[in-house]
Amino acid sequence: MRNAAYHAISTHFIPLMIWKGMSPQQATFLLSAFAFLGFVSTLLFGWLADSMNKPRLVSLLLFTAGISIFFLIFGSSIGYLGFFILLFTTVEATYPVAWAMVGDIFGRRHFAKIRGYMSVFYVWGSVLGPVLAGAIWDRWHTYEPMLWGLVVMFFLSGAFYSVLGKPWAQPKNS
C-alpha cells in the first residue's frame, strides 16, 4: 500500500501540481524541492532510526504522509503545496528504514532471499499506483478520489507498521 500510494503521487506529481493551479514551471520547481527534501528526509530519518523503534518511526512517517495529503486536497496556494511536500517527503525515508527492519527482525542470514521474495509483491505497488491514479484522472478529470484513497492507504500502512516489533524483544511466556 505504501509503495502504491507513494508512486501514484511521485509519478503524477507535475500533473497534480498543475491540477492545483500551478504553472508547469512552478510544478517543476516543486518537484525539484520534493526530490531534494526526500534526500534530506532519508538522511535524517535513517540516522534517527538507528536509535529508535523502527516500526514506530515508519508508522509515524506514514501517518505524517497521510496528513500531508489533506494539504493537497484542501489547498492550492504555493504555501499549502509547499507544506504538503515538506510533510510528504518523509515517505522517502520509510524505504531504507523498512529494509533495515527486515534485517532487524529476520537477521542477515536470509536477508537477500527475503528481500527478493518481498520485491515480487512490492513492485506491484510501483506499477498499480500510477496506473490507477491515471485511470481515476481519465474517468473523473480530478485527482480528488485518488487522494482520499491515498489518505486511507497511508493510514492503514502506518497502522500495520505500528504493530511490528522485534520478536526477541517481546516478553516470553513462562
Residue pairs with C-beta under 8 A, 6 or more apart in sequence:
1 125
1 153
1 154
1 156
1 157
1 160
2 62
2 91
2 94
2 125
2 153
2 154
2 157
3 122
3 124
3 125
3 126
3 129
4 124
4 125
4 126
4 128
4 129
4 132
4 153
5 65
5 91
5 125
5 129
5 150
5 153
5 154
5 157
6 65
6 91
6 125
6 129
7 125
7 126
7 129
7 130
8 129
8 130
8 132
8 133
8 146
8 150
9 16
9 88
9 133
9 150
10 34
11 129
11 130
11 133
12 130
12 133
12 134
12 137
12 143
13 27
13 30
13 31
13 34
14 24
14 27
14 28
14 31
15 137
15 143
16 72
16 143
17 26
17 27
17 30
17 31
17 81
18 24
18 27
19 142
19 143
20 72
20 75
20 76
20 81
21 76
22 30
22 78
22 81
26 78
30 81
30 82
30 85
33 82
33 85
34 85
34 88
34 89
37 85
37 86
37 89
38 89
38 92
39 92
40 89
41 89
41 90
41 92
41 93
42 92
42 93
42 95
42 96
44 93
45 57
45 61
45 90
45 93
45 94
45 97
46 93
46 96
46 97
46 100
48 57
49 57
49 93
49 96
49 97
49 100
53 165
54 97
54 98
54 100
54 101
54 104
55 101
55 161
55 162
55 163
55 164
55 165
56 161
56 162
57 97
58 94
58 97
58 98
58 101
58 158
58 161
59 158
59 159
59 161
59 162
60 158
61 90
61 91
61 93
61 94
61 97
61 158
62 91
62 94
62 154
62 155
62 157
62 158
62 161
63 154
63 155
63 158
64 87
64 90
65 87
65 88
65 90
65 91
65 154
66 150
66 151
66 154
66 155
66 158
67 87
68 83
68 84
68 85
68 86
68 87
68 88
68 90
69 84
69 88
69 147
69 150
69 151
69 154
70 151
71 80
71 81
71 83
71 84
71 87
72 80
72 81
72 84
72 88
72 147
73 144
73 147
73 148
73 151
74 80
75 81
75 83
75 84
91 154
98 161
99 115
101 164
102 111
102 114
102 115
102 118
103 111
104 166
105 164
105 166
105 167
106 114
132 146
133 143
133 146
136 142
136 143
136 145
136 146
137 143
137 146
